[in-house]
């Protein structure tokens, strides 16, 4: 959901702009505004212009522009007739078999009196559909191909049944590159008069993970809670561990006794509100950058992955913090033998 130039939806009046999340306020309105995934955009544009749009399956991580792309494509196809020719359903709507049999079949089976061409049915977060609904959708797609085109959007393509995948042209949306995010971040900050420092911008990009939605939400929340968007304020707003704190934790794990390291880590987690899973994520990145020998690095990462797995199962953080320290102490002892 990046854009080459600032485009705000003209249908939104100025009084409501203040209340809108920046994610929606600055959502690209045209295919030309999207600068990420140029090959995919070019293919979809050519298919639309040649009136040869197939059923689509757009998949990839959150915040990579899937919904923005198909909404912009629909506006290119229909212009002012967009609302009458497009049906959008999200996972927040009822997504069972009754919706497929009733709402989708009714929309796909009727033609607009004053509009020519096929309709577009957008099923966002399609991986949340029940299996029964997906099986029912197979026949609907085939039966109403003359009247409608379907676009399925999901994060996990493995949750879409193979029968639906085979009926669609698939496009994978990869995480956005930092240079693509940075240009959009600077435009939004300038438009909203945000005091964005250089280290603050790097911090937002570091925490983005290629997710434009997360970038704009983090920028907005930081700007609303602090006068300046700098590195410290970005990390305080996001709740992510500060880089200097990660360096301190890593130093304890590599050099201090087990008791001292455990006390420091648990004290930092409780005192600064850090989640142990976030610490593990940043520690892994630091260890890889340190270019350790293969054997100790593999042992550390394997042990940390087991700690993270246990954390995901809902185990006690203090016990897992002790386990994390134990992984490092054990690895250190093996290196001294």
KOLNU-929923 format. One line per field, with one value per atom (N, C-alpha, C): residue in one letter; atom name; x, y, z. Coordinates in steps of 0.1 Angstrom, whole numbers, plus 5000, padded with zeros to 4 digits. Layout:
N
aa = c(a|...) .
at = c(CA|...) .
xx = c(X|...) .
yy = c(Y|...) .
zz = c(Z|...) .
END
This chain:
337
aa = c(x|x|x|x|x|x|x|x|x|x|x|x|x|x|x|x|x|x|x|x|x|x|x|x|x|x|x|x|x|x|x|x|x|x|x|x|x|x|x|x|x|x|x|x|x|x|x|x|x|x|x|x|x|x|x|x|x|x|x|x|x|x|x|x|x|x|x|x|x|x|x|x|x|x|x|x|x|x|x|x|x|x|x|x|x|x|x|x|x|x|x|x|x|x|x|x|x|x|x|x|x|x|x|x|x|x|x|x|x|x|x|x|x|x|x|x|x|x|x|x|x|x|x|x|x|x|x|x|x|x|x|x|x|x|x|x|x|x|x|x|x|x|x|x|x|x|x|x|x|x|x|x|x|x|x|x|x|x|x|x|x|x|x|x|x|x|x|x|x|x|x|x|x|x|x|x|x|x|x|x|x|x|x|x|x|x|x|x|x|x|x|x|x|x|x|x|x|x|x|x|x|x|x|x|x|x|x|x|x|x|x|x|x|x|x|x|x|x|x|x|x|x|x|x|x|x|x|x|x|x|x|x|x|x|x|x|x|x|x|x|x|x|x|x|x|x|x|x|x|x|x|x|x|x|x|x|x|x|x|x|x|x|x|x|x|x|x|x|x|x|x|x|x|x|x|x|x|x|x|x|x|x|x|x|x|x|x|x|x|x|x|x|x|x|x|x|x|x|x|x|x|x|x|x|x|x|x|x|x|x|x|x|x|x|x|x|x|x|x|x|x|x|x|x|x|x|x|x|x|x|x|x|x|x|x|x|x|x|x|x|x|x|x|x|x|x|x|x|x|x|x|x|x|x|x|x|x|x|x|x|x|x|x|x|x|x|x|x|x|x|x|x|x|x|x|x|x|x|x|x|x|x|x|x|x|x|x|x|x|x|x|x|x|x|x|x|x|x|x|x|x|x|x|x|x|x|x|x|x|x|x|x|x|x|x|x|x|x|x|x|x|x|x|x|x|x|x|x|x|x|x|x|x|x|x|x|x|x|x|x|x|x|x|x|x|x|x|x|x|x|x|x|x|x|x|x|x|x|x|x|x|x|x|x|x|x|x|x|x|x|x|x|x|x|x|x|x|x|x|x|x|x|x|x|x|x|x|x|x|x|x|x|x|x|x|x|x|x|x|x|x|x|x|x|x|x|x|x|x|x|x|x|x|x|x|x|x|x|x|x|x|x|x|x|x|x|x|x|x|x|x|x|x|x|x|x|x|x|x|x|x|x|x|x|x|x|x|x|x|x|x|x|x|x|x|x|x|x|x|x|x|x|x|x|x|x|x|x|x|x|x|x|x|x|x|x|x|x|x|x|x|x|x|x|x|x|x|x|x|x|x|x|x|x|x|x|x|x|x|x|x|x|x|x|x|x|x|x|x|x|x|x|x|x|x|x|x|x|x|x|x|x|x|x|x|x|x|x|x|x|x|x|x|x|x|x|x|x|x|x|x|x|x|x|x|x|x|x|x|x|x|x|x|x|x|x|x|x|x|x|x|x|x|x|x|x|x|x|x|x|x|x|x|x|x|x|x|x|x|x|x|x|x|x|x|x|x|x|x|x|x|x|x|x|x|x|x|x|x|x|x|x|x|x|x|x|x|x|x|x|x|x|x|x|x|x|x|x|x|x|x|x|x|x|x|x|x|x|x|x|x|x|x|x|x|x|x|x|x|x|x|x|x|x|x|x|x|x|x|x|x|x|x|x|x|x|x|x|x|x|x|x|x|x|x|x|x|x|x|x|x|x|x|x|x|x|x|x|x|x|x|x|x|x|x|x|x|x|x|x|x|x|x|x|x|x|x|x|x|x|x|x|x|x|x|x|x|x|x|x|x|x|x|x|x|x|x|x|x|x|x|x|x|x|x|x|x|x|x|x|x|x|x|x|x|x|x|x|x|x|x|x|x|x|x|x|x|x|x|x|x|x|x|x|x|x|x|x|x|x|x|x|x|x|x|x|x|x|x|x|x|x|x|x|x|x|x|x|x|x|x|x|x|x|x|x|x|x|x|x|x|x|x|x|x|x|x|x|x|x|x|x|x|x|x|x|x|x|x|x|x|x|x|x|x|x|x|x|x|x|x|x|x|x|x|x|x|x|x|x|x|x|x|x|x|x|x|x|x|x|x|x|x|x|x|x|x|x|x|x|x|x|x|x|x|x|x|x|x|x|x|x|x|x|x|x|x|x|x|x|x|x|x|x|x|x|x|x|x|x|x|x|x|x|x|x|x|x|x|x|x|x|x|x|x|x|x|x|x|x|x|x|x|x|x|x|x|x|x|x|x) .
at = c(N|CA|C|N|CA|C|N|CA|C|N|CA|C|N|CA|C|N|CA|C|N|CA|C|N|CA|C|N|CA|C|N|CA|C|N|CA|C|N|CA|C|N|CA|C|N|CA|C|N|CA|C|N|CA|C|N|CA|C|N|CA|C|N|CA|C|N|CA|C|N|CA|C|N|CA|C|N|CA|C|N|CA|C|N|CA|C|N|CA|C|N|CA|C|N|CA|C|N|CA|C|N|CA|C|N|CA|C|N|CA|C|N|CA|C|N|CA|C|N|CA|C|N|CA|C|N|CA|C|N|CA|C|N|CA|C|N|CA|C|N|CA|C|N|CA|C|N|CA|C|N|CA|C|N|CA|C|N|CA|C|N|CA|C|N|CA|C|N|CA|C|N|CA|C|N|CA|C|N|CA|C|N|CA|C|N|CA|C|N|CA|C|N|CA|C|N|CA|C|N|CA|C|N|CA|C|N|CA|C|N|CA|C|N|CA|C|N|CA|C|N|CA|C|N|CA|C|N|CA|C|N|CA|C|N|CA|C|N|CA|C|N|CA|C|N|CA|C|N|CA|C|N|CA|C|N|CA|C|N|CA|C|N|CA|C|N|CA|C|N|CA|C|N|CA|C|N|CA|C|N|CA|C|N|CA|C|N|CA|C|N|CA|C|N|CA|C|N|CA|C|N|CA|C|N|CA|C|N|CA|C|N|CA|C|N|CA|C|N|CA|C|N|CA|C|N|CA|C|N|CA|C|N|CA|C|N|CA|C|N|CA|C|N|CA|C|N|CA|C|N|CA|C|N|CA|C|N|CA|C|N|CA|C|N|CA|C|N|CA|C|N|CA|C|N|CA|C|N|CA|C|N|CA|C|N|CA|C|N|CA|C|N|CA|C|N|CA|C|N|CA|C|N|CA|C|N|CA|C|N|CA|C|N|CA|C|N|CA|C|N|CA|C|N|CA|C|N|CA|C|N|CA|C|N|CA|C|N|CA|C|N|CA|C|N|CA|C|N|CA|C|N|CA|C|N|CA|C|N|CA|C|N|CA|C|N|CA|C|N|CA|C|N|CA|C|N|CA|C|N|CA|C|N|CA|C|N|CA|C|N|CA|C|N|CA|C|N|CA|C|N|CA|C|N|CA|C|N|CA|C|N|CA|C|N|CA|C|N|CA|C|N|CA|C|N|CA|C|N|CA|C|N|CA|C|N|CA|C|N|CA|C|N|CA|C|N|CA|C|N|CA|C|N|CA|C|N|CA|C|N|CA|C|N|CA|C|N|CA|C|N|CA|C|N|CA|C|N|CA|C|N|CA|C|N|CA|C|N|CA|C|N|CA|C|N|CA|C|N|CA|C|N|CA|C|N|CA|C|N|CA|C|N|CA|C|N|CA|C|N|CA|C|N|CA|C|N|CA|C|N|CA|C|N|CA|C|N|CA|C|N|CA|C|N|CA|C|N|CA|C|N|CA|C|N|CA|C|N|CA|C|N|CA|C|N|CA|C|N|CA|C|N|CA|C|N|CA|C|N|CA|C|N|CA|C|N|CA|C|N|CA|C|N|CA|C|N|CA|C|N|CA|C|N|CA|C|N|CA|C|N|CA|C|N|CA|C|N|CA|C|N|CA|C|N|CA|C|N|CA|C|N|CA|C|N|CA|C|N|CA|C|N|CA|C|N|CA|C|N|CA|C|N|CA|C|N|CA|C|N|CA|C|N|CA|C|N|CA|C|N|CA|C|N|CA|C|N|CA|C|N|CA|C|N|CA|C|N|CA|C|N|CA|C|N|CA|C|N|CA|C|N|CA|C|N|CA|C|N|CA|C|N|CA|C|N|CA|C|N|CA|C|N|CA|C|N|CA|C|N|CA|C|N|CA|C|N|CA|C|N|CA|C|N|CA|C|N|CA|C|N|CA|C|N|CA|C|N|CA|C|N|CA|C|N|CA|C|N|CA|C|N|CA|C|N|CA|C|N|CA|C|N|CA|C|N|CA|C|N|CA|C|N|CA|C|N|CA|C|N|CA|C|N|CA|C|N|CA|C|N|CA|C|N|CA|C|N|CA|C|N|CA|C|N|CA|C|N|CA|C|N|CA|C|N|CA|C|N|CA|C|N|CA|C|N|CA|C|N|CA|C|N|CA|C|N|CA|C|N|CA|C|N|CA|C|N|CA|C|N|CA|C|N|CA|C|N|CA|C|N|CA|C|N|CA|C|N|CA|C|N|CA|C|N|CA|C|N|CA|C|N|CA|C|N|CA|C|N|CA|C|N|CA|C|N|CA|C|N|CA|C|N|CA|C|N|CA|C|N|CA|C|N|CA|C|N|CA|C|N|CA|C|N|CA|C|N|CA|C|N|CA|C|N|CA|C|N|CA|C|N|CA|C|N|CA|C|N|CA|C|N|CA|C|N|CA|C|N|CA|C|N|CA|C|N|CA|C|N|CA|C|N|CA|C|N|CA|C|N|CA|C|N|CA|C|N|CA|C|N|CA|C|N|CA|C|N|CA|C|N|CA|C|N|CA|C|N|CA|C|N|CA|C|N|CA|C|N|CA|C|N|CA|C|N|CA|C|N|CA|C|N|CA|C|N|CA|C|N|CA|C|N|CA|C|N|CA|C|N|CA|C|N|CA|C|N|CA|C) .
xx = c(5008|5000|5009|5019|5027|5023|5026|5022|5034|5034|5045|5042|5030|5026|5014|5013|5002|4989|4981|4967|4958|4949|4938|4925|4917|4904|4896|4892|4885|4870|4865|4852|4851|4863|4863|4863|4854|4854|4864|4868|4879|4876|4863|4860|4862|4860|4861|4876|4884|4898|4905|4902|4909|4907|4895|4891|4896|4901|4905|4918|4920|4934|4942|4955|4963|4963|4962|4962|4951|4939|4928|4929|4933|4934|4943|4954|4964|4965|4954|4954|4954|4962|4963|4949|4946|4933|4934|4946|4947|4959|4958|4969|4982|4982|4994|5001|4993|4999|5007|5005|5012|5026|5036|5050|5056|5050|5055|5049|5056|5051|5047|5056|5054|5049|5056|5052|5037|5033|5020|5010|5013|5004|5003|5014|5014|5006|5007|4999|4984|4980|4966|4961|4969|4965|4962|4971|4969|4957|4955|4943|4930|4930|4918|4916|4926|4925|4921|4924|4921|4907|4900|4888|4889|4900|4903|4907|4901|4905|4900|4909|4905|4901|4897|4896|4910|4911|4924|4925|4937|4940|4953|4951|4962|4966|4978|4982|4996|4998|5011|5009|5020|5019|5010|5006|4997|5005|4997|5002|5011|5010|5018|5011|4998|4991|4981|4977|4968|4954|4948|4935|4935|4946|4947|4948|4955|4956|4943|4935|4923|4912|4912|4903|4906|4919|4923|4920|4921|4918|4903|4895|4880|4876|4883|4879|4884|4894|4899|4888|4883|4874|4860|4855|4841|4840|4850|4848|4837|4828|4817|4807|4808|4798|4804|4815|4823|4814|4805|4798|4787|4781|4771|4777|4789|4795|4804|4806|4816|4810|4812|4808|4820|4822|4833|4828|4835|4832|4845|4844|4856|4853|4864|4862|4854|4852|4843|4828|4825|4812|4810|4797|4795|4801|4809|4816|4813|4802|4798|4792|4786|4781|4768|4761|4749|4752|4763|4767|4770|4777|4780|4767|4758|4745|4736|4736|4726|4732|4740|4745|4753|4763|4773|4765|4757|4750|4740|4734|4724|4731|4742|4750|4756|4761|4768|4758|4746|4736|4728|4729|4721|4730|4724|4731|4726|4735|4731|4724|4714|4705|4713|4720|4727|4742|4747|4762|4765|4774|4779|4791|4795|4807|4804|4815|4813|4814|4808|4809|4822|4826|4837|4834|4837|4834|4847|4850|4862|4860|4867|4866|4879|4879|4891|4892|4905|4908|4900|4901|4894|4899|4911|4915|4908|4899|4890|4877|4875|4862|4863|4851|4850|4852|4856|4858|4845|4834|4821|4818|4821|4819|4828|4841|4850|4846|4841|4836|4824|4815|4803|4807|4818|4822|4827|4832|4838|4827|4816|4805|4800|4799|4795|4804|4817|4827|4825|4823|4821|4808|4798|4784|4782|4789|4786|4798|4807|4819|4815|4804|4800|4796|4791|4786|4796|4805|4813|4827|4836|4850|4852|4859|4861|4876|4878|4892|4893|4901|4903|4916|4915|4927|4929|4942|4945|4959|4962|4976|4983|4975|4980|4973|4980|4974|4972|4979|4977|4963|4957|4943|4932|4936|4926|4927|4915|4915|4920|4927|4933|4923|4911|4901|4899|4899|4898|4910|4922|4935|4936|4931|4933|4924|4913|4904|4908|4919|4924|4938|4941|4954|4961|4972|4977|4988|4988|4999|5003|5016|5022|5027|5023|5027|5038|5050|5061|5062|5068|5070|5077|5073|5078|5093|5100|5114|5115|5125|5126|5126|5132|5132|5118|5110|5096|5088|5090|5084|5088|5101|5107|5101|5099|5094|5080|5072|5058|5058|5066|5067|5070|5080|5084|5072|5065|5053|5042|5039|5028|5033|5045|5050|5050|5053|5053|5039|5030|5016|5009|5013|5007|5016|5026|5035|5041|5045|5051|5066|5071|5085|5092|5096|5102|5117|5125|5139|5145|5158|5164|5164|5168|5168|5154|5145|5131|5126|5129|5126|5132|5145|5152|5145|5141|5135|5121|5113|5101|5103|5113|5116|5121|5129|5134|5123|5113|5102|5091|5092|5080|5079|5090|5089|5083|5084|5078|5063|5057|5043|5040|5034|5031|5020|5011|5000|5006|5015|5022|5030|5036|5044|5036|5024|5016|5009|5005|4999|5009|5021|5032|5035|5036|5039|5028|5015|5004|5004|5005|5004|5016|5028|5039|5037|5033|5031|5020|5010|4999|5003|5013|5017|5030|5037|5050|5051|5058|5060|5069|5079|5088|5089|5089|5090|5105|5112|5126|5127|5139|5140|5135|5138|5133|5118|5112|5097|5090|5096|5091|5091|5102|5103|5094|5093|5084|5069|5065|5052|5049|5058|5056|5057|5065|5067|5078|5085|5096|5109|5117|5129|5139|5144|5154|5167|5173|5186|5196|5198|5208|5204|5191|5187|5190|5188|5192|5207|5215|5229|5233|5226|5229|5225|5214|5209|5219|5223|5232|5246|5250|5263|5262|5250|5248|5248|5241|5240|5254|5262|5275|5286|5284|5295|5292|5279|5276|5272|5271|5267|5252|5247|5233|5224|5227|5219|5218|5230|5230|5223|5225|5218|5203|5199|5184|5178|5185|5180|5178|5189|5189|5177|5176|5166|5152|5149|5135|5132|5143|5141|5138|5144|5142|5128|5124|5111|5100|5101|5091|5091|5104|5105|5101|5104|5102|5090|5085|5073|5076|5088|5092|5087|5083|5079|5091|5092|5104|5104|5093|5093|5099|5097|5103|5118|5123|5137|5144|5137|5142|5144|5134|5135|5147|5149|5160|5174|5174|5186|5191|5181|5185|5191|5186|5192|5206|5208|5221|5231|5227|5236|5240|5231|5234|5244|5243|5252|5266|5267|5280|5289|5283|5291|5299|5291|5297|5300|5308|5310|5297|5297|5284|5278|5287|5282|5275|5282|5276|5264|5264|5253|5241|5243|5232|5226|5235|5230|5221|5226|5219|5206|5206|5193|5183|5188|5179|5173|5181|5176|5166|5169|5160|5147|5147|5135|5126|5132|5124|5118|5125|5120|5108|5110|5099|5086|5089|5078|5070|5077|5070|5063|5069|5062|5049|5049|5037|5026|5030|5020|5015|5019|5014|5021|5033|5041|5045|5050|5054|5067|5067|5078|5090|5089|5101|5108|5100|5107|5114|5108|5114|5126|5125|5137|5149|5146|5157|5162|5153|5157|5165|5162|5170|5184|5185|5199|5206|5199|5205|5211|5204|5209|5222|5224|5236|5247|5244|5254|5259|5250|5254|5263|5260|5268|5282|5282|5295|5304|5298|5306|5311|5304|5309|5320|5320|5331|5344|5343|5355|5361|5354|5359|5371) .
yy = c(4988|5000|5012|5012|5024|5032|5045|5053|5062|5065|5074|5088|5092|5106|5106|5116|5117|5117|5107|5106|5103|5112|5110|5109|5100|5097|5110|5115|5127|5126|5114|5112|5115|5116|5118|5133|5138|5153|5156|5169|5173|5171|5173|5172|5158|5148|5134|5129|5137|5133|5132|5141|5141|5128|5122|5111|5098|5098|5086|5081|5068|5063|5066|5069|5073|5061|5049|5037|5039|5044|5045|5059|5069|5082|5083|5075|5076|5063|5055|5043|5047|5042|5045|5043|5052|5051|5046|5046|5042|5032|5024|5014|5021|5033|5040|5045|5047|5052|5041|5028|5017|5016|5016|5015|5001|4994|4981|4970|4959|4948|4953|4959|4965|4955|4943|4933|4929|4927|4922|4933|4946|4957|4958|4957|4957|4946|4934|4923|4926|4929|4932|4944|4954|4965|4961|4953|4948|4939|4931|4922|4931|4941|4950|4957|4963|4971|4962|4950|4941|4933|4937|4930|4915|4911|4897|4893|4899|4897|4883|4874|4861|4862|4851|4850|4851|4859|4862|4856|4852|4848|4856|4866|4874|4870|4866|4861|4867|4867|4872|4878|4883|4888|4900|4904|4915|4928|4938|4951|4953|4943|4944|4949|4953|4960|4951|4940|4931|4938|4942|4949|4962|4970|4982|4980|4969|4966|4963|4954|4950|4961|4969|4980|4991|4994|5003|4997|4984|4978|4979|4977|4978|4992|5002|5016|5019|5013|5015|5008|4997|4990|4997|5002|5006|5021|5028|5043|5046|5054|5058|5047|5036|5025|5015|5019|5009|5003|5010|5005|4995|4997|4988|4976|4976|4965|4956|4960|4953|4949|4937|4932|4928|4935|4933|4926|4914|4907|4904|4907|4905|4894|4890|4879|4884|4897|4902|4900|4897|4894|4879|4874|4860|4853|4843|4837|4822|4818|4804|4801|4789|4784|4792|4797|4805|4817|4824|4836|4833|4821|4817|4814|4807|4803|4814|4824|4835|4848|4854|4868|4868|4858|4858|4854|4843|4838|4849|4856|4866|4877|4882|4893|4888|4876|4871|4868|4864|4859|4870|4883|4894|4903|4910|4919|4933|4943|4957|4962|4969|4974|4983|4992|5003|5001|4990|4988|4975|4976|4964|4958|4946|4940|4932|4925|4916|4923|4917|4922|4917|4923|4918|4915|4903|4899|4897|4905|4905|4898|4887|4880|4882|4892|4895|4885|4882|4872|4859|4854|4842|4830|4830|4819|4817|4826|4825|4818|4815|4809|4794|4789|4775|4766|4754|4744|4742|4742|4740|4752|4764|4775|4775|4771|4771|4760|4749|4739|4743|4751|4756|4767|4774|4785|4780|4767|4762|4762|4757|4757|4770|4779|4793|4800|4798|4805|4800|4787|4782|4786|4786|4788|4803|4812|4826|4833|4826|4832|4842|4840|4850|4864|4863|4875|4882|4874|4879|4873|4881|4876|4876|4866|4865|4869|4876|4878|4874|4864|4859|4865|4870|4876|4869|4865|4858|4859|4856|4856|4843|4832|4818|4811|4809|4803|4788|4782|4768|4765|4776|4774|4775|4778|4778|4764|4758|4744|4744|4733|4732|4735|4731|4733|4747|4756|4770|4776|4772|4777|4774|4763|4759|4768|4774|4782|4796|4800|4814|4815|4827|4831|4837|4831|4834|4845|4854|4864|4865|4864|4865|4879|4885|4898|4897|4899|4898|4910|4909|4921|4932|4945|4956|4959|4964|4968|4981|4983|4995|5008|5008|5020|5024|5014|5016|5022|5016|5021|5035|5038|5050|5062|5061|5072|5075|5065|5067|5073|5068|5073|5088|5092|5106|5115|5110|5117|5119|5109|5109|5119|5117|5126|5140|5143|5157|5162|5154|5158|5161|5153|5155|5163|5170|5179|5172|5159|5152|5155|5157|5160|5146|5141|5128|5129|5124|5125|5113|5114|5104|5091|5091|5078|5073|5082|5078|5070|5076|5069|5055|5054|5041|5032|5037|5028|5022|5031|5027|5016|5019|5009|4996|4997|4985|4976|4983|4975|4972|4976|4974|4960|4953|4939|4939|4950|4950|4952|4957|4958|4973|4978|4993|4997|4988|4991|4994|4985|4986|4999|5003|5015|5028|5029|5040|5041|5029|5029|5033|5028|5032|5046|5052|5066|5074|5071|5079|5078|5066|5065|5072|5071|5078|5094|5098|5113|5118|5110|5115|5114|5106|5105|5113|5117|5125|5136|5147|5158|5155|5146|5142|5127|5123|5108|5105|5102|5098|5083|5078|5064|5059|5067|5063|5063|5074|5074|5064|5060|5049|5036|5033|5020|5020|5032|5033|5031|5036|5035|5020|5014|5001|4990|4993|4983|4974|4976|4967|4971|4961|4964|4974|4983|4992|4985|4989|4982|4982|4993|4993|4983|4980|4971|4956|4954|4941|4938|4949|4948|4944|4950|4948|4933|4929|4915|4905|4907|4898|4898|4909|4909|4901|4902|4894|4879|4876|4861|4855|4864|4859|4859|4867|4869|4867|4869|4869|4855|4853|4840|4838|4826|4823|4831|4832|4839|4854|4860|4874|4877|4869|4871|4870|4860|4857|4869|4874|4886|4898|4901|4912|4912|4900|4898|4900|4892|4893|4907|4914|4927|4937|4935|4944|4941|4929|4925|4931|4930|4935|4950|4956|4970|4978|4973|4981|4975|4964|4958|4951|4946|4938|4924|4919|4906|4897|4886|4877|4873|4871|4867|4878|4891|4901|4901|4899|4898|4887|4875|4864|4868|4874|4878|4887|4897|4907|4900|4891|4884|4875|4869|4860|4868|4880|4889|4893|4896|4900|4889|4877|4865|4862|4863|4861|4871|4884|4894|4893|4886|4884|4874|4866|4857|4847|4841|4830|4818|4809|4796|4788|4779|4773|4765|4757|4748|4755|4765|4772|4780|4786|4794|4785|4773|4764|4760|4757|4753|4764|4776|4787|4790|4790|4792|4781|4769|4758|4758|4762|4763|4775|4786|4798|4795|4787|4784|4775|4766|4758|4767|4777|4786|4794|4798|4806|4797|4784|4775|4773|4772|4770|4782|4794|4807|4808|4803|4804|4795|4785|4775|4781|4792|4799|4795|4791|4788|4800|4799|4810|4817|4830|4837|4836|4836|4836|4822|4812|4798|4798|4804|4804|4813|4824|4833|4825|4817|4809|4799|4793|4784|4790|4803|4810|4812|4816|4818|4805|4794|4781|4777|4780|4777|4784|4796|4803|4798|4795|4790|4776|4768|4755|4756|4765|4767|4772|4781|4787|4776|4767|4757|4747|4744|4735|4741|4755|4762|4762|4761|4761|4748|4737|4723|4721) .
zz = c(5000|5000|5000|4992|4990|4978|4978|4967|4963|4950|4945|4947|4949|4952|4961|4969|4979|4972|4975|4970|4981|4984|4994|4987|4991|4985|4985|4973|4972|4978|4979|4984|4999|5006|5020|5023|5030|5033|5043|5044|5052|5067|5071|5085|5090|5082|5086|5085|5078|5076|5090|5099|5112|5120|5118|5126|5119|5107|5100|5104|5106|5107|5094|5096|5084|5074|5079|5070|5059|5063|5054|5047|5054|5048|5036|5037|5026|5018|5019|5010|4995|4987|4973|4966|4958|4951|4937|4931|4917|4916|4906|4904|4901|4895|4892|4905|4916|4928|4935|4932|4939|4932|4941|4935|4939|4948|4951|4942|4940|4932|4918|4911|4898|4888|4888|4878|4880|4892|4895|4890|4894|4890|4875|4868|4853|4847|4852|4847|4849|4861|4864|4856|4854|4846|4832|4826|4812|4811|4821|4821|4821|4829|4830|4817|4812|4799|4787|4788|4777|4779|4790|4794|4795|4801|4802|4816|4826|4840|4844|4849|4854|4869|4875|4889|4895|4906|4912|4927|4930|4944|4948|4957|4961|4976|4978|4991|4995|5008|5013|5027|5033|5047|5048|5060|5061|5058|5053|5051|5038|5029|5017|5004|5006|4995|4987|4993|4985|4984|4995|4994|4986|4988|4981|4966|4962|4948|4941|4948|4941|4942|4952|4953|4943|4941|4930|4917|4915|4902|4899|4910|4908|4904|4910|4907|4892|4888|4874|4864|4868|4860|4859|4870|4870|4872|4877|4879|4889|4885|4894|4897|4889|4891|4901|4908|4916|4927|4934|4945|4940|4928|4923|4916|4912|4905|4913|4926|4935|4948|4952|4965|4973|4984|4993|5006|5009|5021|5028|5042|5050|5060|5067|5077|5089|5090|5101|5097|5084|5080|5083|5082|5083|5070|5073|5061|5060|5064|5063|5050|5049|5037|5033|5042|5039|5031|5034|5027|5013|5010|4996|4989|4995|4989|4986|4995|4994|4989|4997|4993|4981|4980|4969|4956|4957|4945|4940|4949|4945|4938|4943|4937|4923|4923|4910|4900|4904|4894|4888|4892|4886|4878|4868|4860|4863|4862|4864|4852|4853|4842|4833|4839|4830|4830|4835|4834|4827|4818|4811|4817|4814|4820|4832|4836|4847|4861|4871|4884|4891|4902|4909|4924|4928|4942|4949|4959|4967|4980|4982|4995|5003|5011|5019|5031|5034|5045|5042|5030|5026|5033|5039|5046|5059|5063|5074|5071|5058|5054|5058|5062|5066|5053|5056|5044|5036|5044|5037|5027|5032|5024|5012|5014|5002|4992|4997|4987|4980|4987|4980|4970|4973|4964|4950|4950|4938|4926|4929|4919|4916|4925|4923|4913|4915|4906|4892|4890|4876|4870|4878|4873|4868|4876|4873|4867|4860|4854|4843|4836|4826|4832|4845|4851|4861|4867|4878|4878|4884|4887|4902|4907|4921|4924|4935|4939|4954|4957|4970|4976|4988|4994|5007|5010|5022|5026|5038|5043|5041|5043|5042|5031|5020|5008|5011|5021|5024|5030|5035|5041|5030|5018|5007|5000|4998|4993|4979|4975|4961|4950|4952|4941|4938|4948|4946|4940|4945|4940|4925|4921|4907|4898|4903|4896|4895|4901|4902|4897|4892|4889|4902|4906|4919|4918|4927|4928|4943|4945|4959|4961|4972|4976|4987|4983|4993|5002|5014|5023|5015|5018|5011|5015|5005|5008|5015|5023|5031|5023|5011|5004|4999|4996|4992|5004|5016|5028|5031|5030|5034|5027|5013|5006|5010|5012|5017|5031|5039|5053|5054|5045|5045|5040|5030|5024|5035|5042|5052|5063|5068|5079|5075|5062|5057|5056|5051|5050|5064|5074|5087|5096|5091|5099|5111|5109|5120|5121|5133|5135|5135|5124|5122|5121|5131|5131|5123|5120|5112|5119|5132|5139|5142|5143|5144|5132|5120|5107|5106|5110|5110|5119|5131|5141|5135|5129|5123|5112|5104|5093|5099|5110|5116|5122|5127|5133|5124|5111|5102|5097|5095|5089|5076|5068|5054|5054|5065|5067|5067|5056|5055|5065|5067|5077|5091|5095|5108|5108|5097|5097|5100|5092|5094|5107|5113|5126|5137|5135|5145|5144|5132|5130|5136|5134|5139|5154|5160|5175|5182|5176|5182|5181|5169|5167|5177|5180|5189|5203|5207|5221|5224|5214|5217|5207|5211|5202|5190|5193|5182|5180|5168|5165|5164|5175|5175|5179|5179|5181|5195|5205|5219|5220|5214|5215|5206|5195|5187|5194|5201|5208|5220|5227|5239|5234|5223|5218|5214|5207|5202|5212|5223|5234|5230|5219|5215|5223|5226|5234|5227|5234|5228|5224|5213|5209|5220|5228|5239|5250|5252|5262|5257|5244|5238|5239|5237|5238|5253|5262|5276|5280|5275|5278|5272|5259|5253|5260|5265|5272|5285|5292|5304|5301|5290|5286|5282|5277|5272|5283|5293|5303|5317|5321|5336|5340|5353|5358|5355|5357|5354|5363|5376|5385|5382|5379|5376|5363|5352|5339|5341|5349|5350|5358|5368|5376|5367|5359|5350|5339|5333|5323|5328|5339|5345|5350|5356|5361|5349|5338|5326|5320|5320|5315|5323|5336|5345|5347|5347|5348|5336|5324|5312|5303|5309|5302|5289|5288|5275|5276|5264|5262|5259|5265|5263|5249|5242|5228|5219|5222|5215|5217|5229|5233|5225|5224|5216|5202|5196|5182|5179|5188|5186|5189|5199|5202|5190|5184|5172|5161|5159|5148|5152|5165|5169|5168|5172|5172|5157|5148|5134|5129|5133|5129|5135|5146|5153|5145|5136|5128|5137|5146|5155|5147|5152|5146|5144|5135|5131|5143|5150|5160|5172|5178|5189|5185|5173|5168|5166|5160|5158|5171|5181|5194|5201|5200|5206|5200|5186|5179|5181|5182|5184|5198|5208|5222|5223|5216|5217|5210|5199|5192|5201|5209|5218|5229|5234|5244|5238|5225|5219|5217|5213|5211|5224|5235|5248|5252|5249|5252|5244|5232|5224|5229|5237|5243|5256|5260|5272|5285|5285|5297|5304|5316|5325|5319|5318|5313|5321|5334|5343|5341|5340|5338|5325|5315|5301|5301|5309|5309|5315|5325|5331|5321|5313|5303|5292|5289|5279|5284|5297|5303|5303|5306|5306|5293|5282|5269|5266|5270|5268|5277|5290|5299|5295|5290|5285|5273|5264|5252|5256|5265|5270|5276|5284|5290|5280|5269|5259|5251|5250|5243|5251|5265|5273|5276|5272|5274|5264) .
END
